[in-house]
Structures are given as structure tokens and as C-alpha cells.
Amino acid sequence: MSEYMLSVHHTGGYPEVDPAEMQAQFAAVDAFNKELTGAGNWVFGGGLMPRDTATMVDGTGAETVLVDGPYAETKEVLGGFWVITAENLDEALNWASKASKACAAPVEVRPFQGE
């Protein structure tokens, strides 16, 4: 089994969603999480707060520099992710399709580097 990251991307920042629709998405994601866990493919996952709550830490120089908020201008933001196990890329892509439907956003699939 290999590990993959399924990451949720929002274009133009977090979408404004009607509260009832948001609750429906939460329920769909919860059902997806239960299916993923029941199949034995769940490793870890979670939603992220908006990017303006982030802090970039740069410890590459003589002193550590902290920068609040978004570090770079981007068209897309990372909204959340799952780390899963899958037999192969095709299985990971199948899980990503279900994840995308549940969270109503595109999902990127990336394998972890081997040891």
C-alpha cells in the first residue's frame, strides 16, 4: 500500500456558501470519511482555517522570521486534505473523485515519496 495526499483546492479563496448548503457538505464529507475509514484507507485528514490565519516561518537565516497571513499571492487556496493508503494510483483517484463530490471542490492527488 502506498500513501497519497488528497488536497482540496478552492479558486479565489474560500467560497461563500449558504449555511444550509454548508451543512449538507459537512454531512457529505462526514459520510465520505466514514466510508474511507470503514474501507481501511484512512490515515489522517482535516479542514484548514482560511489562509489569513496562517503564519509563515522562515528559519533559514541567522534569525527566524515570522510573516502573518498569506505568504504568496495565489489563485487557489488549500482548504483541507486527507492522507490515505491505496493499492495504486487508480484506487487513489477513485477516492479523490468521491472526496471531490463530497466537498464540492477539486481535489488534487499526490503520492508521498518512497523511503
N, C-alpha and C positions, 0 to 999 in steps of 0.2 A: 504494500500500500504506500502511496505517495501522499504528501500533504500539499494542499492548494489553498491559496487565499482567494476568496470571492469578495471583491470590494464593490460597494455601492457608490456610484458617481451621480452627482446632481450637477446639471449645467446651470451656470449663473447663480450659484448659491443654493441654499435650502429652499425648496418650493413652498409657497404659501398654500396650505391645504385646509379645506373646510374641516372643522373639528369632527364631524361625523365620518367623513372620508378618512381622516387620520386614524380614528378608532378602528375602522374597517381594515386599514393597512396594518395596524398593530396586531389585530386578530389574525390576519393572513400570515404575517411574519411569525407569530407565535405558533401557528399550525405548521408552518414550514420547519421551524426549529424543532418541534416535536417529531416530525417525520424524519428529519436528519438525525436526531438523537436516537430514535427508535431503530433506524437502519444501522446504527453503529458508526456513522460517518462524522459525527460532531466532535470537534476538538475544542474550539473556543469561538466566540463571536460577540459582537456588541455594536450598538449605535454610538455615534460620536456627537458631541456638542458642536454647535456652529464654529467655524474656523476663527471667528473673532475672539473666542475663548482660549485659543492656543497660545503657547509661548515657545518660541524657537530658542534653543540653547546651542550656542557655538563655543565649544571648549577647545578649539583647535589652536588658539593663540596663547599668549602668555597669561591672559586673564579670560575667564568665562564671560561671554556677552549674552544677555537675555534680551529678546525682542518680543514684545507683545503683539498679538493679533496675527493676521496672515503674513507669512514671510514673503510670498511672491504673488503677483497678480496672475490668476489662472481663470479659465473659463469654467472649469469643473472643480467641485469640492468633494472630498471623501466624506460620505455620510455615515458609513459603518462598514462592517466586514464580518466574514466568517472564516475560520480556518477549519478545513475539513480534510478527511482522508478519502482517497478514491483509488480504485484499482488502476485507472488510467485517465488520460485527458478526456476521453469521451464521457466517462462517468461524471467527472468534474463539471463538464459543460452541461450535462443533463441537470445536475444540482443547481448550477448557475441559472439555467432557464427558469426553474421553479422559484429560485430566490428573486429573480428579476420580476416575475409576475407578482410575487407576494409583496414586495416593497415598492412596486410601481416605478422602478428606475433601472437604468442599465447597470449590469454587473460585469466587472472585469474578472477574468480567471488568470491567475498566475501561479505556476508551480514554485515550490520552495527549492532552493539549491540543494543538491545532494551533499552528503558528508564527504 
